[in-house]
Amino acid sequence: MYELCPESPNDTPEVEALLDLCFAPGRTALSSYRLRDGVPAVGALCLVLRDGSGVLLGAIRYWPVRVGGKPVLLLGPVAVHPTTQGEGLGGLLMRESLGRAKELGWERAMLVGDLPYYRRFGFAKLDDVEMPPPTNPDRVLGYELVEGAWDGITGPVMRESGADVAAGLAEIRRDPPQSQLCTEMEPVGAQDATSQS
């Protein structure tokens, strides 16, 4: 059994250590990190997964960005401790967080990652959305939380600068549903990977 909770400030040092363990030391030099600098994460969707003993097994984070003036969730990073990769925990984090995002009123999400892995969650290549260089355009992927949410949305991914960023953007603001609290879960599926987007 696992416990899935929103990331708290007390979790942050452990999450950062997990990200350092899973990814290269230069992870913060990636273009996606430039979109996050000085911008609060979408707290209700930044989740930590712990085992019954309280050991951190995985984490996922989301950040608000804009494409074509529309609010978009930038998913990543998502990481699973190397000792538990392959147990479906990455998939659990993806499915649960995207479900919570839909409940909160978000319409679209994106990430930078490998299409063969993320296709299973419903992500598809975004042909007309540009991440800051040197991002490979073939790795820019989108997900529709609402059917047609990416239709007609094109252009560069822009850093969020609105006044309501910390609340998750004025357009999205809703009271967190009950599922935003800690929940006990069991993993589903058998394959896992990490994304550093």
C-alpha positions in Angstrom: 0.0 0.0 0.0 1.2 3.5 -0.8 0.2 7.0 0.4 -0.1 9.7 -2.2 -0.1 13.3 -0.9 0.4 16.8 -2.2 4.0 17.8 -1.7 4.6 19.9 1.4 7.5 22.2 2.2 8.8 19.4 4.5 8.9 17.0 1.5 10.9 19.4 -0.7 14.4 18.5 0.4 13.7 14.8 -0.1 12.1 15.4 -3.5 15.1 17.4 -4.6 17.4 14.6 -3.5 15.3 12.1 -5.4 15.5 14.3 -8.6 19.3 14.6 -8.1 19.5 10.8 -7.8 17.4 10.1 -10.9 18.7 12.7 -13.3 22.0 14.1 -14.3 23.5 16.9 -12.2 22.8 19.4 -14.9 19.1 18.9 -14.9 18.3 22.5 -13.9 20.1 23.7 -17.1 17.3 22.3 -19.2 15.1 24.8 -21.1 12.0 23.7 -19.1 13.6 25.0 -15.9 13.8 28.5 -17.4 10.0 28.4 -17.7 9.8 27.6 -13.9 12.2 30.1 -12.5 10.5 32.4 -10.0 7.1 30.8 -10.8 5.3 28.8 -8.0 4.4 25.2 -8.9 0.8 24.2 -9.1 0.8 22.9 -5.5 -2.3 20.7 -5.6 -0.8 18.7 -8.4 2.7 18.3 -7.1 2.5 14.9 -5.5 4.7 12.6 -3.4 4.3 8.8 -3.2 5.5 7.1 0.0 5.4 3.4 1.1 3.8 2.3 4.3 7.0 3.1 6.2 7.1 6.7 4.9 9.9 6.2 2.5 9.7 8.5 -0.5 9.3 6.4 -3.7 8.3 8.9 -6.3 7.3 12.5 -7.0 5.7 14.5 -9.8 5.5 18.3 -10.3 3.5 20.7 -12.5 4.1 24.3 -13.4 1.8 26.8 -15.1 2.8 28.1 -18.5 1.0 29.7 -21.4 0.8 28.8 -25.1 -1.1 31.2 -27.4 -2.3 33.0 -24.3 -4.0 29.9 -22.9 -3.1 28.3 -19.5 -1.3 25.0 -19.8 0.2 22.6 -17.3 3.9 21.8 -17.8 4.3 18.3 -16.4 7.7 17.5 -14.9 9.8 16.4 -13.5 8.4 13.0 -12.6 10.8 10.6 -10.9 10.6 7.2 -9.3 13.3 5.9 -7.0 15.6 3.5 -8.9 14.9 0.6 -6.5 11.2 0.7 -7.4 11.3 1.5 -11.1 9.3 -1.0 -13.2 6.6 -1.4 -10.5 4.1 1.0 -12.2 4.7 3.8 -9.8 5.4 6.4 -12.5 2.2 5.4 -14.2 0.3 5.8 -11.0 1.7 9.3 -10.4 0.8 10.3 -14.0 -2.8 9.0 -14.0 -3.6 10.3 -10.5 -2.2 13.7 -11.1 -3.8 14.1 -14.5 -7.1 13.1 -13.0 -6.7 15.7 -10.3 -5.8 18.3 -12.9 -9.1 17.6 -14.7 -11.1 17.9 -11.5 -9.5 21.3 -10.9 -10.6 22.6 -14.3 -7.3 22.4 -16.3 -7.9 21.7 -19.9 -4.5 20.8 -21.3 -1.1 19.6 -20.2 2.3 19.2 -21.9 5.7 17.8 -21.3 9.1 17.1 -22.9 9.6 13.4 -23.2 9.7 10.2 -25.3 6.5 9.7 -27.3 6.6 5.8 -27.2 6.4 5.9 -23.4 4.0 8.8 -22.9 1.6 7.8 -25.7 0.1 5.1 -23.3 -1.2 8.0 -21.1 -2.7 9.8 -24.1 0.0 12.2 -24.9 0.6 13.1 -28.6 3.2 15.2 -30.4 2.5 19.0 -30.5 3.5 20.1 -34.0 3.0 23.8 -33.6 4.1 24.4 -30.0 7.7 25.5 -29.4 9.7 25.0 -26.3 12.7 27.2 -25.7 15.8 25.9 -27.5 17.6 23.5 -27.6 14.5 21.3 -27.0 14.0 18.6 -29.7 10.6 19.4 -31.3 9.8 15.7 -31.6 9.8 15.5 -27.7 7.2 18.3 -27.2 4.0 16.3 -26.3 0.5 17.4 -25.3 -2.4 15.9 -23.4 -6.1 17.0 -23.6 -7.9 16.9 -20.3 -10.9 18.2 -22.3 -11.5 17.0 -25.8 -10.2 19.5 -28.4 -8.3 21.5 -25.8 -5.2 21.8 -28.0 -7.2 22.7 -31.1 -5.8 25.9 -32.6 -3.3 26.5 -29.9 0.1 27.2 -31.4 3.2 29.2 -30.7 6.0 29.4 -28.1 5.6 28.1 -24.6 5.8 31.2 -22.4 6.6 31.6 -18.7 3.6 32.3 -16.6 3.6 35.8 -15.3 0.0 36.4 -14.1 -0.8 37.6 -10.6 -2.8 34.5 -9.8 -0.1 32.0 -10.6 0.2 30.6 -7.0 -3.5 29.8 -7.0 -3.2 28.0 -10.3 -4.4 30.9 -12.5 -7.6 32.8 -12.3 -9.1 30.9 -15.2 -8.7 27.6 -13.4 -9.4 28.5 -9.8 -11.6 26.0 -8.0 -11.9 24.7 -4.5 -9.8 21.5 -4.4 -12.0 18.4 -4.4 -11.7 15.8 -1.7 -9.3 13.8 -3.8 -6.7 16.5 -3.3 -6.0 15.1 0.1 -3.7 12.2 0.9 -5.0 8.9 -0.4 -3.9 5.3 0.0 -3.3 3.5 -3.3 -1.9 0.4 -4.9 0.1 0.5 -8.1 -1.4 -0.5 -11.4 0.7 -1.8 -14.4 4.1 -3.1 -14.5 6.3 -0.6 -16.5 7.8 2.6 -15.4 10.2 5.3 -16.5 11.2 8.8 -15.5 10.8 12.1 -17.3 13.0 15.1 -16.7 10.9 17.5 -18.6 
